Amino acid sequence: MKVVLLEVSHWHTPLYLDALERLPDVTVTAVSDATGSRGPALAQRFGAQLYDHWETLLENEEADFAFAFGPHDELYAMGEALIEQKVPFAMEKPCGLTQHEVLDLYQRTEANGLFVAVPLIWRHSELLNRLKQEARQSEAKWRTLAFRFNAGPPGRYLANSCSWMLEPKRSGGGCTINLAPHFVDLVEEISGEAIRSVSAVMYRDSLLTAVEIGSLMTLVTESGCICTIETGYNYPANTPEQREYSFSMSTDQFYARSTADGLRLVDAAGQASDLHMSLNSDVYYDNFVTDILAPDRDVAYTGAGLATMHRVMRIIEAAYESDRLGGAPITL
């Protein structure tokens, strides 16, 4: 399988590489990097052809699969080009600047019968599987879900040659569009319900950067489950852990919360059980690559695609609209 990597300066690119190197019958044949920051080293690592732009790569290379990274304002055009060439692909969220761009890509891929995957990475984690199993076995009704994810400061994007992430017209926004999609998807996956109401408030510091660096979203599902998602670019730099991630969830049958080593479940009788698992999302990109390059992916893949990303983007756009209105709820 010939695999190409488009615009590898993206900070997530390193998380894909070990799996691409390990999988049999997978050969990375070409990489592009308009910034020149990471591309030369990757081309050397894989013995691949190096290009200075993704368009030039696609004009000159045949591919069986593509990984599309790159600035958010170029993802839609990347998707169009890959669909035109009928190349299956994985694309980093948000897959476009607007829900309409994502919907258009989805409709085109469906019309062409083209496989597309999106790394909403908790889909590939033990955490999601365990929570769904516990809820199913106990026939639990979800009451509240709360997630907090604070990543490193905005300067990390400058250090990674991704300065576009701090330009609203190119990135679409800050921590809300960048970090919250993972948890919007988790809410729908865990609850099994659609989101009917969205409200949000966001924190900005124009002296630091033009995008929001703090965001608090409140989602309400169709049964009334209340879900909060706090994201930010506020965790100090130069720490081993890089970020803070925590959560708590309540049902009528059990309570779940994050611990330093994974997940604690407390049943209605007060009996607690601790489950060891990684809550570092970085480790699950390996699972994602393995899943989407598997020979049986067309029937076995249960992760996110463009249809999911379109639903998520509707909610993200509603959050930005709510913030513009001072936090007023937006009904979907």
Sequence and secondary structure as in RCSB ss.txt:
>XXXX:A:sequence
MKVVLLEVSHWHTPLYLDALERLPDVTVTAVSDATGSRGPALAQRFGAQLYDHWETLLENEEADFAFAFGPHDEL
YAMGEALIEQKVPFAMEKPCGLTQHEVLDLYQRTEANGLFVAVPLIWRHSELLNRLKQEARQSEAKWRTLAFRFN
AGPPGRYLANSCSWMLEPKRSGGGCTINLAPHFVDLVEEISGEAIRSVSAVMYRDSLLTAVEIGSLMTLVTESGC
ICTIETGYNYPANTPEQREYSFSMSTDQFYARSTADGLRLVDAAGQASDLHMSLNSDVYYDNFVTDILAPDRDVA
YTGAGLATMHRVMRIIEAAYESDRLGGAPITL
>XXXX:A:secstr
 EEEEE TTSTTTHHHHHHHHHSTT EEEEEE TT SSHHHHHHHHT EEESSHHHHHHH   SEEEE S HHHH
HHHHHHHHHTT  EEE TTSSSSHHHHHHHHHHHHHHT  EEB  GGGGSHHHHHHHHHHHHHT  EEEEEEEEE
   THHHHHTT GGGG HHHHSSSHHHHHHHHHHHHHHHHH S EEEEEEEEE  TTT SS SEEEEEEEETT  
EEEEEEES S SS SS SEEEEEEEESSEEEEEETTEEEEEETTS EEEEE    GGGHHHHHHHHHTSTTHHHH
  SB HHHHHHHHHHHHHHHHHHHTTS  EE 
